[in-house]
């Protein structure tokens, strides 16, 4: 089992919550005020969003920031 | 009671965990490979660390990333 990077785990989580909220990637990018290409990079684990950007994502998803970071149990 | 920004809450949390771990600000900055001035900005809620930087902080503190984001209960 390969270890995912934090970027990858974050991207998977954003996608999961975005889909649960019923957003297409494009609609969610619009809701955040981001380009769809940037949202795609985040969901694929390629983006390196800042704390401010992470807050925008959490607000758009109406979740606490902590909920964007699942506990890995890897420690 | 004024609402703190996420940057401010994050900075307070980093300082709290850093002190609990027994680090001076300078020693903790060194452990992260960051300049002390950058660490000071983060702790004062002025810095806007990226996801990669947040991971460095969590690793240096030996905590899960989620632990850096206390639930505010404000929703």
Backbone of each chain as nested JSON, in Angstrom:
{
  "chains": [
    {"id": "A", "residues": [
      {"number": 1, "name": "UNK", "atoms": {"N": [0.856, -1.182, 0.0], "CA": [0.0, 0.0, 0.0], "C": [0.892, 1.232, 0.0]}},
      {"number": 2, "name": "UNK", "atoms": {"N": [0.876, 1.977, -1.058], "CA": [1.749, 3.151, -1.13], "C": [1.153, 4.293, -0.315]}},
      {"number": 3, "name": "UNK", "atoms": {"N": [2.022, 5.062, 0.261], "CA": [1.566, 6.184, 1.079], "C": [1.247, 7.365, 0.166]}},
      {"number": 4, "name": "UNK", "atoms": {"N": [0.049, 7.885, 0.325], "CA": [-0.309, 9.077, -0.444], "C": [0.318, 10.298, 0.203]}},
      {"number": 5, "name": "UNK", "atoms": {"N": [0.629, 11.258, -0.612], "CA": [1.116, 12.53, -0.077], "C": [-0.065, 13.284, 0.524]}},
      {"number": 6, "name": "UNK", "atoms": {"N": [0.263, 14.271, 1.322], "CA": [-0.81, 15.097, 1.892], "C": [-1.604, 15.782, 0.786]}},
      {"number": 7, "name": "UNK", "atoms": {"N": [-0.9, 16.248, -0.239], "CA": [-1.615, 16.888, -1.361], "C": [-2.631, 15.933, -1.978]}},
      {"number": 8, "name": "UNK", "atoms": {"N": [-2.217, 14.682, -2.135], "CA": [-3.119, 13.698, -2.747], "C": [-4.305, 13.397, -1.839]}},
      {"number": 9, "name": "UNK", "atoms": {"N": [-4.025, 13.217, -0.558], "CA": [-5.122, 12.922, 0.37], "C": [-6.084, 14.108, 0.441]}},
      {"number": 10, "name": "UNK", "atoms": {"N": [-5.518, 15.305, 0.415], "CA": [-6.353, 16.509, 0.452], "C": [-7.232, 16.576, -0.795]}},
      {"number": 11, "name": "UNK", "atoms": {"N": [-6.632, 16.309, -1.935], "CA": [-7.383, 16.357, -3.185], "C": [-8.52, 15.359, -3.228]}},
      {"number": 12, "name": "UNK", "atoms": {"N": [-8.241, 14.156, -2.747], "CA": [-9.278, 13.118, -2.717], "C": [-10.418, 13.553, -1.803]}},
      {"number": 13, "name": "UNK", "atoms": {"N": [-10.057, 14.156, -0.69], "CA": [-11.066, 14.591, 0.282], "C": [-11.928, 15.724, -0.285]}},
      {"number": 14, "name": "UNK", "atoms": {"N": [-11.273, 16.67, -0.958], "CA": [-12.03, 17.767, -1.559], "C": [-13.014, 17.214, -2.59]}},
      {"number": 15, "name": "UNK", "atoms": {"N": [-12.522, 16.319, -3.408], "CA": [-13.414, 15.747, -4.424], "C": [-14.595, 15.026, -3.784]}},
      {"number": 16, "name": "UNK", "atoms": {"N": [-14.309, 14.241, -2.738], "CA": [-15.355, 13.5, -2.046], "C": [-16.427, 14.442, -1.484]}},
      {"number": 17, "name": "UNK", "atoms": {"N": [-15.973, 15.482, -0.796], "CA": [-16.93, 16.412, -0.187], "C": [-17.661, 17.223, -1.251]}},
      {"number": 18, "name": "UNK", "atoms": {"N": [-16.957, 17.561, -2.312], "CA": [-17.572, 18.318, -3.408], "C": [-18.676, 17.494, -4.058]}},
      {"number": 19, "name": "UNK", "atoms": {"N": [-18.407, 16.192, -4.256], "CA": [-19.424, 15.334, -4.866], "C": [-20.594, 15.114, -3.914]}},
      {"number": 20, "name": "UNK", "atoms": {"N": [-20.284, 14.951, -2.618], "CA": [-21.358, 14.784, -1.632], "C": [-22.27, 16.008, -1.605]}},
      {"number": 21, "name": "UNK", "atoms": {"N": [-21.677, 17.182, -1.862], "CA": [-22.458, 18.416, -1.855], "C": [-23.211, 18.617, -3.167]}},
      {"number": 22, "name": "UNK", "atoms": {"N": [-22.987, 17.702, -4.119], "CA": [-23.74, 17.759, -5.368], "C": [-23.205, 18.737, -6.393]}},
      {"number": 23, "name": "UNK", "atoms": {"N": [-21.975, 19.162, -6.212], "CA": [-21.351, 20.086, -7.156], "C": [-20.617, 19.337, -8.266]}},
      {"number": 24, "name": "UNK", "atoms": {"N": [-20.754, 19.82, -9.504], "CA": [-19.788, 19.438, -10.527], "C": [-18.48, 20.163, -10.201]}},
      {"number": 25, "name": "UNK", "atoms": {"N": [-17.401, 19.702, -10.799], "CA": [-16.124, 20.373, -10.528], "C": [-16.187, 21.837, -10.976]}},
      {"number": 26, "name": "UNK", "atoms": {"N": [-16.836, 22.051, -12.113], "CA": [-16.919, 23.416, -12.638], "C": [-17.765, 24.311, -11.731]}},
      {"number": 27, "name": "UNK", "atoms": {"N": [-18.909, 23.791, -11.298], "CA": [-19.782, 24.593, -10.434], "C": [-19.099, 24.89, -9.108]}},
      {"number": 28, "name": "UNK", "atoms": {"N": [-18.343, 23.919, -8.614], "CA": [-17.662, 24.133, -7.34], "C": [-16.527, 25.155, -7.486]}},
      {"number": 29, "name": "UNK", "atoms": {"N": [-15.809, 25.059, -8.591], "CA": [-14.767, 26.059, -8.852], "C": [-15.393, 27.455, -8.905]}},
      {"number": 30, "name": "UNK", "atoms": {"N": [-16.531, 27.562, -9.578], "CA": [-17.232, 28.853, -9.64], "C": [-17.605, 29.346, -8.245]}},
      {"number": 31, "name": "UNK", "atoms": {"N": [-18.12, 28.416, -7.415], "CA": [-18.548, 28.79, -6.067], "C": [-17.378, 29.32, -5.246]}},
      {"number": 32, "name": "UNK", "atoms": {"N": [-16.191, 28.809, -5.538], "CA": [-14.99, 29.242, -4.815], "C": [-14.338, 30.463, -5.451]}},
      {"number": 33, "name": "UNK", "atoms": {"N": [-14.731, 30.771, -6.669], "CA": [-14.073, 31.857, -7.386], "C": [-12.742, 31.446, -7.985]}},
      {"number": 34, "name": "UNK", "atoms": {"N": [-12.58, 30.146, -8.2], "CA": [-11.338, 29.625, -8.763], "C": [-11.566, 29.142, -10.198]}},
      {"number": 35, "name": "UNK", "atoms": {"N": [-10.484, 29.083, -10.933], "CA": [-10.543, 28.494, -12.262], "C": [-10.736, 26.978, -12.133]}},
      {"number": 36, "name": "UNK", "atoms": {"N": [-11.465, 26.413, -13.076], "CA": [-11.662, 24.966, -13.019], "C": [-10.32, 24.224, -13.107]}},
      {"number": 37, "name": "UNK", "atoms": {"N": [-9.393, 24.775, -13.858], "CA": [-8.092, 24.107, -13.999], "C": [-7.359, 24.049, -12.649]}},
      {"number": 38, "name": "UNK", "atoms": {"N": [-7.539, 25.084, -11.852], "CA": [-6.914, 25.087, -10.522], "C": [-7.591, 24.051, -9.628]}},
      {"number": 39, "name": "UNK", "atoms": {"N": [-8.924, 23.995, -9.702], "CA": [-9.643, 23.001, -8.9], "C": [-9.247, 21.586, -9.312]}},
      {"number": 40, "name": "UNK", "atoms": {"N": [-9.078, 21.4, -10.597], "CA": [-8.653, 20.081, -11.079], "C": [-7.284, 19.724, -10.52]}},
      {"number": 41, "name": "UNK", "atoms": {"N": [-6.389, 20.687, -10.491], "CA": [-5.046, 20.433, -9.95], "C": [-5.118, 20.081, -8.459]}},
      {"number": 42, "name": "UNK", "atoms": {"N": [-5.972, 20.785, -7.753], "CA": [-6.112, 20.48, -6.317], "C": [-6.628, 19.059, -6.136]}},
      {"number": 43, "name": "UNK", "atoms": {"N": [-7.679, 18.703, -6.876], "CA": [-8.28, 17.38, -6.682], "C": [-7.335, 16.256, -7.104]}},
      {"number": 44, "name": "UNK", "atoms": {"N": [-6.431, 16.567, -8.028], "CA": [-5.462, 15.54, -8.46], "C": [-4.203, 15.533, -7.59]}},
      {"number": 45, "name": "UNK", "atoms": {"N": [-4.209, 16.356, -6.559], "CA": [-3.051, 16.348, -5.663], "C": [-1.861, 17.096, -6.212]}},
      {"number": 46, "name": "UNK", "atoms": {"N": [-2.109, 17.98, -7.162], "CA": [-1.018, 18.737, -7.767], "C": [-0.935, 20.159, -7.224]}},
      {"number": 47, "name": "UNK", "atoms": {"N": [-2.05, 20.68, -6.769], "CA": [-2.057, 22.041, -6.254], "C": [-1.504, 22.119, -4.835]}},
      {"number": 48, "name": "UNK", "atoms": {"N": [-1.036, 23.281, -4.483], "CA": [-0.476, 23.513, -3.151], "C": [-1.185, 24.73, -2.542]}},
      {"number": 49, "name": "UNK", "atoms": {"N": [-2.485, 24.562, -2.237], "CA": [-3.276, 25.721, -1.813], "C": [-2.774, 26.31, -0.496]}},
      {"number": 50, "name": "UNK", "atoms": {"N": [-2.884, 27.613, -0.39], "CA": [-2.511, 28.312, 0.839], "C": [-3.614, 28.167, 1.883]}},
      {"number": 51, "name": "UNK", "atoms": {"N": [-3.278, 28.593, 3.088], "CA": [-4.268, 28.569, 4.175], "C": [-5.515, 29.358, 3.781]}},
      {"number": 52, "name": "UNK", "atoms": {"N": [-5.326, 30.507, 3.167], "CA": [-6.488, 31.294, 2.728], "C": [-7.338, 30.521, 1.724]}},
      {"number": 53, "name": "UNK", "atoms": {"N": [-6.679, 29.84, 0.787], "CA": [-7.414, 29.069, -0.224], "C": [-8.133, 27.882, 0.422]}},
      {"number": 54, "name": "UNK", "atoms": {"N": [-7.477, 27.264, 1.405], "CA": [-8.094, 26.14, 2.119], "C": [-9.356, 26.614, 2.83]}},
      {"number": 55, "name": "UNK", "atoms": {"N": [-9.306, 27.832, 3.369], "CA": [-10.487, 28.393, 4.038], "C": [-11.628, 28.613, 3.043]}},
      {"number": 56, "name": "UNK", "atoms": {"N": [-11.281, 29.082, 1.859], "CA": [-12.303, 29.285, 0.824], "C": [-12.976, 27.948, 0.49]}},
      {"number": 57, "name": "UNK", "atoms": {"N": [-12.179, 26.905, 0.359], "CA": [-12.722, 25.578, 0.046], "C": [-13.65, 25.094, 1.17]}},
      {"number": 58, "name": "UNK", "atoms": {"N": [-13.192, 25.236, 2.413], "CA": [-14.004, 24.771, 3.546], "C": [-15.31, 25.551, 3.626]}},
      {"number": 59, "name": "UNK", "atoms": {"N": [-15.232, 26.866, 3.418], "CA": [-16.446, 27.679, 3.48], "C": [-17.429, 27.273, 2.384]}},
      {"number": 60, "name": "UNK", "atoms": {"N": [-16.906, 27.044, 1.186], "CA": [-17.786, 26.671, 0.075], "C": [-18.442, 25.316, 0.325]}},
      {"number": 61, "name": "UNK", "atoms": {"N": [-17.722, 24.447, 1.023], "CA": [-18.261, 23.114, 1.33], "C": [-19.066, 23.113, 2.629]}},
      {"number": 62, "name": "UNK", "atoms": {"N": [-19.043, 24.258, 3.328], "CA": [-19.729, 24.382, 4.62], "C": [-19.294, 23.316, 5.614]}},
      {"number": 63, "name": "UNK", "atoms": {"N": [-17.981, 23.135, 5.698], "CA": [-17.417, 22.215, 6.688], "C": [-16.31, 22.949, 7.455]}},
      {"number": 64, "name": "UNK", "atoms": {"N": [-15.946, 22.409, 8.586], "CA": [-14.802, 22.923, 9.331], "C": [-13.521, 22.569, 8.564]}},
      {"number": 65, "name": "UNK", "atoms": {"N": [-12.521, 23.404, 8.684], "CA": [-11.254, 23.126, 8.006], "C": [-10.7, 21.756, 8.418]}},
      {"number": 66, "name": "UNK", "atoms": {"N": [-10.84, 21.425, 9.701], "CA": [-10.306, 20.138, 10.177], "C": [-10.896, 18.962, 9.399]}},
      {"number": 67, "name": "UNK", "atoms": {"N": [-12.129, 19.126, 8.924], "CA": [-12.782, 18.024, 8.208], "C": [-12.157, 17.763, 6.844]}},
      {"number": 68, "name": "UNK", "atoms": {"N": [-11.341, 18.7, 6.39], "CA": [-10.647, 18.507, 5.109], "C": [-9.406, 17.631, 5.273]}},
      {"number": 69, "name": "UNK", "atoms": {"N": [-9.068, 17.34, 6.518], "CA": [-7.839, 16.59, 6.792], "C": [-8.142, 15.336, 7.6]}},
      {"number": 70, "name": "UNK", "atoms": {"N": [-8.494, 14.256, 6.917], "CA": [-8.796, 13.015, 7.623], "C": [-7.559, 12.535, 8.39]}},
      {"number": 71, "name": "UNK", "atoms": {"N": [-7.819, 11.99, 9.562], "CA": [-6.732, 11.399, 10.351], "C": [-6.263, 10.137, 9.618]}},
      {"number": 72, "name": "UNK", "atoms": {"N": [-4.964, 10.039, 9.442], "CA": [-4.449, 8.91, 8.662], "C": [-4.188, 7.682, 9.508]}},
      {"number": 73, "name": "UNK", "atoms": {"N": [-3.942, 7.913, 10.79], "CA": [-3.593, 6.775, 11.638], "C": [-2.246, 6.173, 11.295]}},
      {"number": 74, "name": "UNK", "atoms": {"N": [-1.433, 6.935, 10.546], "CA": [-0.154, 6.38, 10.101], "C": [0.968, 6.634, 11.091]}},
      {"number": 75, "name": "UNK", "atoms": {"N": [0.681, 7.393, 12.135], "CA": [1.745, 7.663, 13.121], "C": [1.794, 6.586, 14.183]}}
    ]},
    {"id": "B", "residues": [
      {"number": 1, "name": "UNK", "atoms": {"N": [-17.207, 39.331, 21.709], "CA": [-16.083, 38.451, 21.387], "C": [-15.861, 38.476, 19.882]}},
      {"number": 2, "name": "UNK", "atoms": {"N": [-14.75, 39.043, 19.47], "CA": [-14.506, 39.162, 18.041], "C": [-14.092, 37.816, 17.454]}},
      {"number": 3, "name": "UNK", "atoms": {"N": [-14.483, 37.622, 16.23], "CA": [-14.156, 36.359, 15.563], "C": [-12.727, 36.428, 15.031]}},
      {"number": 4, "name": "UNK", "atoms": {"N": [-11.935, 35.433, 15.389], "CA": [-10.581, 35.382, 14.857], "C": [-10.609, 34.83, 13.441]}},
      {"number": 5, "name": "UNK", "atoms": {"N": [-9.663, 35.305, 12.661], "CA": [-9.526, 34.739, 11.327], "C": [-8.901, 33.348, 11.432]}},
      {"number": 6, "name": "UNK", "atoms": {"N": [-9.016, 32.607, 10.349], "CA": [-8.378, 31.283, 10.341], "C": [-6.871, 31.422, 10.526]}},
      {"number": 7, "name": "UNK", "atoms": {"N": [-6.282, 32.416, 9.895], "CA": [-4.833, 32.607, 10.063], "C": [-4.471, 32.823, 11.52]}},
      {"number": 8, "name": "UNK", "atoms": {"N": [-5.305, 33.605, 12.209], "CA": [-5.025, 33.881, 13.624], "C": [-5.194, 32.624, 14.471]}},
      {"number": 9, "name": "UNK", "atoms": {"N": [-6.268, 31.905, 14.226], "CA": [-6.497, 30.687, 15.01], "C": [-5.382, 29.668, 14.741]}},
      {"number": 10, "name": "UNK", "atoms": {"N": [-4.977, 29.599, 13.484], "CA": [-3.895, 28.678, 13.124], "C": [-2.602, 29.071, 13.841]}},
      {"number": 11, "name": "UNK", "atoms": {"N": [-2.315, 30.364, 13.852], "CA": [-1.091, 30.838, 14.496], "C": [-1.08, 30.553, 15.989]}},
      {"number": 12, "name": "UNK", "atoms": {"N": [-2.216, 30.779, 16.621], "CA": [-2.323, 30.505, 18.063], "C": [-2.105, 29.015, 18.33]}},
      {"number": 13, "name": "UNK", "atoms": {"N": [-2.664, 28.195, 17.456], "CA": [-2.552, 26.747, 17.64], "C": [-1.106, 26.277, 17.447]}},
      {"number": 14, "name": "UNK", "atoms": {"N": [-0.452, 26.837, 16.437], "CA": [0.954, 26.461, 16.201], "C": [1.793, 26.843, 17.414]}},
      {"number": 15, "name": "UNK", "atoms": {"N": [1.578, 28.047, 17.918], "CA": [2.355, 28.483, 19.078], "C": [2.103, 27.58, 20.284]}},
      {"number": 16, "name": "UNK", "atoms": {"N": [0.826, 27.24, 20.492], "CA": [0.469, 26.38, 21.617], "C": [1.176, 25.026, 21.528]}},
      {"number": 17, "name": "UNK", "atoms": {"N": [1.097, 24.407, 20.357], "CA": [1.71, 23.084, 20.188], "C": [3.232, 23.178, 20.239]}},
      {"number": 18, "name": "UNK", "atoms": {"N": [3.764, 24.251, 19.687], "CA": [5.214, 24.453, 19.712], "C": [5.701, 24.571, 21.149]}},
      {"number": 19, "name": "UNK", "atoms": {"N": [4.972, 25.332, 21.972], "CA": [5.371, 25.493, 23.374], "C": [5.198, 24.188, 24.145]}},
      {"number": 20, "name": "UNK", "atoms": {"N": [4.114, 23.468, 23.851], "CA": [3.906, 22.172, 24.509], "C": [5.037, 21.206, 24.192]}},
      {"number": 21, "name": "UNK", "atoms": {"N": [5.573, 21.346, 22.985], "CA": [6.67, 20.467, 22.568], "C": [8.016, 20.939, 23.113]}},
      {"number": 22, "name": "UNK", "atoms": {"N": [8.009, 22.08, 23.809], "CA": [9.225, 22.556, 24.452], "C": [10.185, 23.292, 23.541]}},
      {"number": 23, "name": "UNK", "atoms": {"N": [9.689, 23.707, 22.394], "CA": [10.538, 24.442, 21.451], "C": [10.468, 25.946, 21.693]}},
      {"number": 24, "name": "UNK", "atoms": {"N": [11.621, 26.619, 21.635], "CA": [11.596, 28.068, 21.453], "C": [11.153, 28.325, 20.015]}},
      {"number": 25, "name": "UNK", "atoms": {"N": [10.74, 29.545, 19.749], "CA": [10.324, 29.849, 18.369], "C": [11.495, 29.648, 17.398]}},
      {"number": 26, "name": "UNK", "atoms": {"N": [12.672, 30.035, 17.846], "CA": [13.845, 29.911, 16.975], "C": [14.191, 28.439, 16.725]}},
      {"number": 27, "name": "UNK", "atoms": {"N": [14.154, 27.637, 17.782], "CA": [14.488, 26.214, 17.618], "C": [13.453, 25.517, 16.741]}},
      {"number": 28, "name": "UNK", "atoms": {"N": [12.2, 25.935, 16.883], "CA": [11.157, 25.307, 16.074], "C": [11.288, 25.723, 14.609]}},
      {"number": 29, "name": "UNK", "atoms": {"N": [11.591, 26.988, 14.388], "CA": [11.826, 27.434, 13.009], "C": [12.966, 26.617, 12.39]}},
      {"number": 30, "name": "UNK", "atoms": {"N": [14.031, 26.426, 13.166], "CA": [15.155, 25.628, 12.674], "C": [14.709, 24.202, 12.338]}},
      {"number": 31, "name": "UNK", "atoms": {"N": [13.894, 23.621, 13.217], "CA": [13.442, 22.245, 13.003], "C": [12.626, 22.122, 11.717]}},
      {"number": 32, "name": "UNK", "atoms": {"N": [11.948, 23.21, 11.367], "CA": [11.124, 23.222, 10.151], "C": [11.923, 23.633, 8.917]}},
      {"number": 33, "name": "UNK", "atoms": {"N": [13.098, 24.198, 9.149], "CA": [13.872, 24.722, 8.024], "C": [13.369, 26.08, 7.562]}},
      {"number": 34, "name": "UNK", "atoms": {"N": [12.68, 26.788, 8.454], "CA": [12.135, 28.097, 8.114], "C": [12.906, 29.196, 8.844]}},
      {"number": 35, "name": "UNK", "atoms": {"N": [12.824, 30.4, 8.316], "CA": [13.377, 31.556, 9.011], "C": [12.506, 31.858, 10.231]}},
      {"number": 36, "name": "UNK", "atoms": {"N": [13.163, 32.324, 11.286], "CA": [12.387, 32.67, 12.476], "C": [11.358, 33.753, 12.165]}},
      {"number": 37, "name": "UNK", "atoms": {"N": [11.702, 34.673, 11.282], "CA": [10.768, 35.757, 10.948], "C": [9.491, 35.201, 10.308]}},
      {"number": 38, "name": "UNK", "atoms": {"N": [9.659, 34.136, 9.511], "CA": [8.48, 33.509, 8.891], "C": [7.637, 32.815, 9.963]}},
      {"number": 39, "name": "UNK", "atoms": {"N": [8.306, 32.128, 10.878], "CA": [7.566, 31.456, 11.958], "C": [6.824, 32.472, 12.815]}},
      {"number": 40, "name": "UNK", "atoms": {"N": [7.474, 33.608, 13.051], "CA": [6.822, 34.663, 13.828], "C": [5.57, 35.16, 13.109]}},
      {"number": 41, "name": "UNK", "atoms": {"N": [5.671, 35.319, 11.817], "CA": [4.511, 35.775, 11.042], "C": [3.375, 34.752, 11.114]}},
      {"number": 42, "name": "UNK", "atoms": {"N": [3.731, 33.483, 11.014], "CA": [2.698, 32.446, 11.099], "C": [2.012, 32.505, 12.462]}},
      {"number": 43, "name": "UNK", "atoms": {"N": [2.8, 32.575, 13.52], "CA": [2.211, 32.55, 14.868], "C": [1.379, 33.796, 15.158]}},
      {"number": 44, "name": "UNK", "atoms": {"N": [1.705, 34.894, 14.5], "CA": [0.92, 36.117, 14.701], "C": [-0.27, 36.203, 13.744]}},
      {"number": 45, "name": "UNK", "atoms": {"N": [-0.472, 35.171, 12.965], "CA": [-1.636, 35.163, 12.076], "C": [-1.44, 35.997, 10.831]}},
      {"number": 46, "name": "UNK", "atoms": {"N": [-0.19, 36.249, 10.495], "CA": [0.095, 37.058, 9.314], "C": [0.521, 36.204, 8.127]}},
      {"number": 47, "name": "UNK", "atoms": {"N": [1.067, 35.058, 8.399], "CA": [1.532, 34.195, 7.313], "C": [0.393, 33.445, 6.657]}},
      {"number": 48, "name": "UNK", "atoms": {"N": [0.593, 33.049, 5.439], "CA": [-0.41, 32.303, 4.681], "C": [0.245, 31.032, 4.144]}},
      {"number": 49, "name": "UNK", "atoms": {"N": [0.58, 30.106, 5.065], "CA": [1.37, 28.934, 4.655], "C": [0.606, 28.041, 3.678]}},
      {"number": 50, "name": "UNK", "atoms": {"N": [1.35, 27.469, 2.772], "CA": [0.759, 26.538, 1.802], "C": [0.552, 25.176, 2.451]}},
      {"number": 51, "name": "UNK", "atoms": {"N": [-0.171, 24.333, 1.735], "CA": [-0.402, 22.96, 2.209], "C": [0.926, 22.262, 2.504]}},
      {"number": 52, "name": "UNK", "atoms": {"N": [1.898, 22.44, 1.638], "CA": [3.21, 21.822, 1.88], "C": [3.837, 22.351, 3.175]}},
      {"number": 53, "name": "UNK", "atoms": {"N": [3.723, 23.657, 3.399], "CA": [4.301, 24.246, 4.608], "C": [3.556, 23.762, 5.851]}},
      {"number": 54, "name": "UNK", "atoms": {"N": [2.239, 23.623, 5.724], "CA": [1.43, 23.122, 6.843], "C": [1.864, 21.7, 7.199]}},
      {"number": 55, "name": "UNK", "atoms": {"N": [2.188, 20.923, 6.179], "CA": [2.648, 19.55, 6.417], "C": [3.991, 19.554, 7.153]}},
      {"number": 56, "name": "UNK", "atoms": {"N": [4.869, 20.46, 6.785], "CA": [6.17, 20.57, 7.465], "C": [5.952, 20.881, 8.948]}},
      {"number": 57, "name": "UNK", "atoms": {"N": [5.033, 21.809, 9.22], "CA": [4.745, 22.184, 10.606], "C": [4.191, 20.989, 11.388]}},
      {"number": 58, "name": "UNK", "atoms": {"N": [3.233, 20.278, 10.793], "CA": [2.63, 19.126, 11.478], "C": [3.673, 18.048, 11.737]}},
      {"number": 59, "name": "UNK", "atoms": {"N": [4.522, 17.797, 10.75], "CA": [5.548, 16.771, 10.925], "C": [6.524, 17.165, 12.035]}},
      {"number": 60, "name": "UNK", "atoms": {"N": [6.91, 18.434, 12.056], "CA": [7.859, 18.877, 13.083], "C": [7.238, 18.784, 14.474]}},
      {"number": 61, "name": "UNK", "atoms": {"N": [5.923, 18.978, 14.546], "CA": [5.215, 18.896, 15.831], "C": [4.773, 17.472, 16.144]}},
      {"number": 62, "name": "UNK", "atoms": {"N": [4.944, 16.582, 15.18], "CA": [4.528, 15.179, 15.321], "C": [3.05, 15.055, 15.672]}},
      {"number": 63, "name": "UNK", "atoms": {"N": [2.255, 15.818, 14.942], "CA": [0.803, 15.727, 15.093], "C": [0.176, 15.542, 13.709]}},
      {"number": 64, "name": "UNK", "atoms": {"N": [-1.067, 15.1, 13.696], "CA": [-1.822, 15.034, 12.452], "C": [-2.15, 16.453, 11.993]}},
      {"number": 65, "name": "UNK", "atoms": {"N": [-2.247, 16.651, 10.703], "CA": [-2.586, 17.976, 10.184], "C": [-3.917, 18.46, 10.773]}},
      {"number": 66, "name": "UNK", "atoms": {"N": [-4.879, 17.559, 10.913], "CA": [-6.19, 17.954, 11.447], "C": [-6.065, 18.586, 12.83]}},
      {"number": 67, "name": "UNK", "atoms": {"N": [-5.055, 18.169, 13.581], "CA": [-4.893, 18.7, 14.938], "C": [-4.461, 20.165, 14.939]}},
      {"number": 68, "name": "UNK", "atoms": {"N": [-4.029, 20.647, 13.799], "CA": [-3.654, 22.064, 13.7], "C": [-4.879, 22.963, 13.519]}},
      {"number": 69, "name": "UNK", "atoms": {"N": [-6.039, 22.334, 13.295], "CA": [-7.255, 23.107, 13.014], "C": [-8.346, 22.755, 14.006]}},
      {"number": 70, "name": "UNK", "atoms": {"N": [-8.341, 23.43, 15.146], "CA": [-9.374, 23.159, 16.146], "C": [-10.755, 23.464, 15.58]}},
      {"number": 71, "name": "UNK", "atoms": {"N": [-11.716, 22.646, 15.972], "CA": [-13.101, 22.893, 15.58], "C": [-13.575, 24.141, 16.321]}},
      {"number": 72, "name": "UNK", "atoms": {"N": [-14.16, 25.061, 15.573], "CA": [-14.549, 26.321, 16.204], "C": [-15.945, 26.28, 16.79]}},
      {"number": 73, "name": "UNK", "atoms": {"N": [-16.758, 25.381, 16.25], "CA": [-18.129, 25.341, 16.723], "C": [-18.93, 26.561, 16.345]}},
      {"number": 74, "name": "UNK", "atoms": {"N": [-18.415, 27.326, 15.363], "CA": [-19.076, 28.586, 15.004], "C": [-20.121, 28.389, 13.919]}},
      {"number": 75, "name": "UNK", "atoms": {"N": [-20.223, 27.199, 13.369], "CA": [-21.224, 26.97, 12.324], "C": [-22.544, 26.545, 12.928]}}
    ]}
  ]
}
